[in-house]
Amino acid sequence: MGEKLGIFKYCKEGLRSRTILKNILSDIFKENKLAINLVLMTFDSGIIGRIDNARIIDNDFFAKSVIYFTRNCGITEEAAKAAVKFWISEYAYKCLGRVVSCPAVKENQKNGDISTPYIKNQNQALELNTQSGKRINTKTGLNKKSLDWSSNRYPGQEKKLNIGDLSFVFRWCPPGEFLMGNRDNKNRRDDELLHKVVLTKGFWILETPVTQKMWRSVVGGSVRSLGFNPSKSRLNLINLDYPIFYVNLRDCDRFCRKFEKLTGKKIVLPTEAQWEYACRAGCYQNIDDSNILQKKAWFKSNSNRTLHAVKLKEPNPWGIYDMLGNVNEWCQDLYDPDFYKESPVFDPTGPKRGGMVVVRGGSWSDNADCCKASSRECEWANARHVDLGFRPIIT
């Protein structure tokens, strides 16, 4: 493989095409999707040059890993060290049973460059600079029971639940912390205030929006039974691989209750914080860039003003498809434009009072500005639209 497959040489020289990089990784790692996603996440986060001071306690494992990647993947020793430090400190250490101290990664977390799928020091103070310049200290909220440490699951791990011959694939989102809201000071809307959120429990999220095929297998019927009249639309929106649409909040609840009866697994709509955490999947840099959006989302400029089948665009690093664009997705939170100013740090569930409900992600009919990870929209609970669907989670 040699120099041609020098993964991080490409990164260091400024290669910005994830498609090319993904093809290279597929040659190296074959069907090992976890390894491919970890490298792509490293690439997306831009972290390679910023974790040189990481300390790995298990030096034997670290040394062997570096040797393996330098010999077999044609990458420099310096790049291999940086990559291995990132992987085993931030994502794989629980699976490997390693204890890690990584100050540089923590520094990047403080600066908001990456999210934290696992919080290693449960007693540490979690602080961040808010838009107003004040600091939030959340030390008193952390205790030994704060986080769900009950499993060795890794981000993006797959869980399949079958109903008949149809598989529902869910992806694991581990407990962690992240910066919720819009990092762009110039283009930040008033309801997108940047603030810290800690999710103390992980959850499984459906890897695509609920499709028309999934809806039929659980509830029965089609979008026609929801009141949609295709003869009045110039678009052909009925296809079993398309997301279900024209669902209101009560329809989502009906799907979840029937799904639970069929599988024994309780599913609900995600909170707004859970939705954005899953959408970002540990990444901040370039997630809202228009060039990246073209590869990950169907929106007004590339959708031909119509709905599309799921999984035609690239997934995020946790293997989740169509989080941005295609259809807006219902969340369980009520909407309040000022809620971020007073949102609790731990497991926020939205305001207790309000009229409208949060929807996220943007759709095939929206401009790119509405299809950002931080973009917030709202609808009345009984709303039905041709670009409004949903995606449940298992908690």
Buried (B, 14 or more C-beta within 10 A) or exposed (E): EEEEBBBBBBBBEEBEEBEEBBEBBEEBBEEEBBBBBBBBBBBBBBBBEBBEEBEBEBEEBBEEBBEEBBEEBBBBEBBBBBBBBBBBBBBBBBEBEBEBEBEBBBEBBEEBBBBBBBBBEEEEEBEBBBBEEEEEEBEEBBEEEBBEBEEEBBBBBEBEBEBEEBEBBBBBBBBBBBBBBBBEEEEBBEBBBBBBBBBBBBBBBBBBBBBBBBBBBBBEEBBEEBEBEEEEEEEEBBEBEBBBBBBBBEBBBBBBBBBBEBBEBEBBBBBBBBBBBBBBBBBBBBBBEEEBBBEBBBBBEBBEEBBBBBBEBBBBBBBBBBBBBBBBBBBBBBBBBEBBBEBEBBBBBBBEEBEBBBBBBBBBBBEBBBBBBBBBBBBEBEBBBBBBBBBBBBB
